Amino acid sequence: MNTKIQKITEADQECFVNMFNYYLYELSAYSLEDIGTNGIFEMDDISPYYQDERLHPYFIKVNENLVGFILVTSPPYVSEGVDYSVQELFVLPKYRGMNIAKEAAMCIFRLFPGRYDVGIFKSNTKAVKFWTNLLSSLNIAADLKEGVVEIAGNTLSTIALTFVIQSEVDSHA
């Protein structure tokens, strides 16, 4: 399988918004958010992702098929002392379990080495397992910090992983 990432631009706006809404649908199992009266999830304006050079949005493609996206932020959109944050990583259900998310993350790590943080809902055990297994396979130590976040009146437990990606990362780990 040939996994690639492709920068999301303003020309991709409709596709990005559509995929992001599907992502919110899947995430609602953990965020506990409800659908809006118009039948879609309410979302913040995501246009800054393709307008601000400090935000790095990428579609994930496999053999030229669009299968997901990965959204990365950099200062000032990250905590102090952090270079990058993987804000969202989404792969369509049909393509899960094929190492696509890992390959997309590796593409990002090669483009943007530095100090990262990744926030995860603690109840999203698949995401927690994905990130801890990925970092373990790369022999990368991560600091883990538990916290809480308030979303739509719900207090949710979170996990934050902080780690460093060197300029050369081995994709075969």
N, C-alpha and C positions, 0 to 999 in steps of 0.2 A: 504494500500500500504506500502511496506517495502522499504524505501529509505535508501541507504547506500553510503558511499564514499569508494573508493579503491585507494590506492596510485598508481600513474602512474610510471612505471619503464621503463628502456631501452628496455625491451622485448615488451613493448606496443607502441614502437616508430611509427610503421606504422599506427596503429589505431589512435593514438594521432594526428599525422600530418594530417590524413584524416579529423578527426573531427574539428581540428583547422582551416583547410581551409574552411570547411562549415561555421564555426563560422565567419570567415572573410567575407564570402559572405553575411551573415546576417548583420554584422556590417557595411558593405559598405554603407548601407542606411544612416548611420550617419557619418562615416569617410570620405565618398565621394571618396574612393579609387577605382581605376579601376582594372579590371582583367588583368593579364599578357598575353603576346603573346602566352604562352604555355597553356592557358585556365584555369590557377589557379591563385589565388592571391599570389603575392610575399610576403614572410614572412621572418622575421629574423629567425636565427637558434634558434629553441625552445628546442634543446637537453639539454641546461643547466637545464631546469626544472626537468629532471630526473637524472641529474648528480651532481647538487649542493645541498648540504643538507640544505642550507638557502632558498631554493625554495621548495614549497610544492604543487605539482600538484596531483589532485585527479579526477578520473572518478566518475561520479554520476551514480549509478545503482538503478533500481527499480525492485524488484522481479528477480534479477540477469540479467536484460536487461540493456545494456548500454544506457543511456539517455542524457548524457552531461558530463561536467567537470567544476571544480572550481580550479582556480590557485591562490595561495597565496604566497606572498613574505615576507621576513623579512630582517633586516639589513644585508648588506649595500644597499639593493635594495628598501628601503623605505625612506621617508623623515625623517629628524632628529626629535627625540621625538616620533616616531611612531614605534610600535612593528611589525605590520603586515599590509599588504594591500591585499585586494581581487582585484587582477588584472583583472581577467576574470571570469565570471559566465555564463555558457551556458547550456541551456536545449533545446533539440529538440522540434520543434513545436508541435508534437503529444502529448507531455507530459506537456505542459504549462497549467497553471490554476489549477494545482492539488497539490499545495503547495510543490512541489519537490524542487524548488530552495530554499524555506525557510528552508526545512528540511536539505538540503545540507549545507546551511550557518550555521544552528544551530550545525551541526556536526563539522564544522570548529571552531566555537566559543567555543565549549566544548574542542576541542583539543588544541586550542591556545588562551587562554584569554589574554587580553592586550589592548593596544591602537591601533586602526585601522584607516586606511583611505581607502576610496573607491572613485575612479574617474569615472565620468559618462559624456557622451556627453549630453549636455543640451537638444538637440533635441530628444534624446531617452527617451521620456516621460514615456514609460512603465518601463524602468529601474529606472528612478528617482522615480516613484511611488512605485515600488517594494521595494527599499531600504528605502524610507521614511516611508512606511507603516510597514515594518518589524521592524525598530527601534522603531517606535511609539507603536507597539503591545508589544514590550519588555520593554516599558517605559524607553528607552535609549535616552538621549538627544544627539543631534549631532550638531557640529559646521558645518555650510555650508559656503563654499567659492566658489565664481564664478571666472572663469579664462578663458584662451584661450589656444589652442594648435594648432600648425602648422602641417598639415599632407598633403603630396603630393601637396604642394602649396596652400592648403586651410586653412584658419584661422577658427577654430571651437570653439564655446563656450562650456565650461565644468563646471561641478559642482563637488566639492570635499566635501565629508562628512567625518568628523573626530569624532570618538566616542570611548568609552571605554566599553569593554566586561569584566565583572567580572568573577571570576573563576567558579561561578555557574550561569548558565543562564537557565531560565525556557523555555522549548521547547513547553509548552502548551499555551503560551500567544497568 
